[in-house]
């Protein structure tokens, strides 16, 4: 049980957040299948990224720490070896889905598993396209869920239209396509985060992008690179929202990744009336990076349409807290994908907000939040979901009597230093 007491003053100061998890997963993967030594700086210490590192160590890749860098001695695709035992992805859906694409092209057998939460997340969306490419991959329980059994090799390029926009599924297909014979053409229904495409080019890979179409030639070899991982905007989002909803706050989060497929949180908070400035803009490893300054003030409810879902998919929990503090009604549309995350996030956020005295209308693929009142406070269930726990920790700061979170240890999955940083800006 973790208790967050209300704060009586504005939030001030400057902080840095851990490296972007999504970029870090890809840096470890590409470094492991490239030729030569790659160095990754600012890798998050969370469990999710550690699962990807351990997976490649199991496949014979030498990975070690040297001062601030994670060094990866890649020996190309053929340098990977069959793991002696199943690969445990923990709670990391990114690890499982992206590794599916890697392993689909390798001439050995492997098994991917995870914790109870990950075993409930849909994997058929990865299984189907990989099978079309010739992969021998199946759900061991035959229900489209983990554990996954993969007997890899002998892939052929295909043309595939994704039914749902998903950066993880897209990346799995790209990783498989790089190992396949021929050309793969992938069509997205909506632009999803493009970290894989950006980083692939940095490692010397080639792909064509024409609107919604991505074309990847098979048989590509990659070259080692140094990668500096920018701060994770999904982690920064909690502090951006906190600064926006607590009056008088003036908070700066340094070196945050602002990839245009990921920056929906900035656009939505600005639409709600928040004052956000992007300072010292630059590019690192092909990714846009900036220091973001946020100042607290009055917010207003907005309607967030389906065009922002892919850019904002991880930020809806904290945006729900911001919505509870904004004047008027905020509605999030076409967000059914949230029901398939580490928890059913529509249900978990609706339940938690109601426990704090907020009126919420929950529908199958949307939710509406009546804002404008001070949160009462109370007991919250996180459902073991790190983003639910962090969102309600922020809610606790602006509540009347504080918030008690049943399981806050799950935050360590993505952001082990979260509560230390929260304490820092509260005491500044």
Beta strands, then each sheet from edge to edge (+ up, - down):
strand 1: 2-4
strand 2: 12-16
strand 3: 35-41
strand 4: 62-66
strand 5: 69-75
strand 6: 87-88
strand 7: 109-113
strand 8: 136-139
strand 9: 148-151
strand 10: 159-161
strand 11: 183-187
strand 12: 208-210
strand 13: 213-217
strand 14: 226-228
strand 15: 250-257
strand 16: 275-284
strand 17: 287-295
strand 18: 303-304
strand 19: 328-332
strand 20: 359-363
strand 21: 366-371
strand 22: 378-380
strand 23: 403-405
sheet 1: 1+ 23- 22-
sheet 2: 2+ 15+ 17- 16+
sheet 3: 4+ 5- 3+ 14+
sheet 4: 6+ 7+ 9- 8+
sheet 5: 10+ 11+ 13- 12+
sheet 6: 18+ 19+ 21- 20+
end
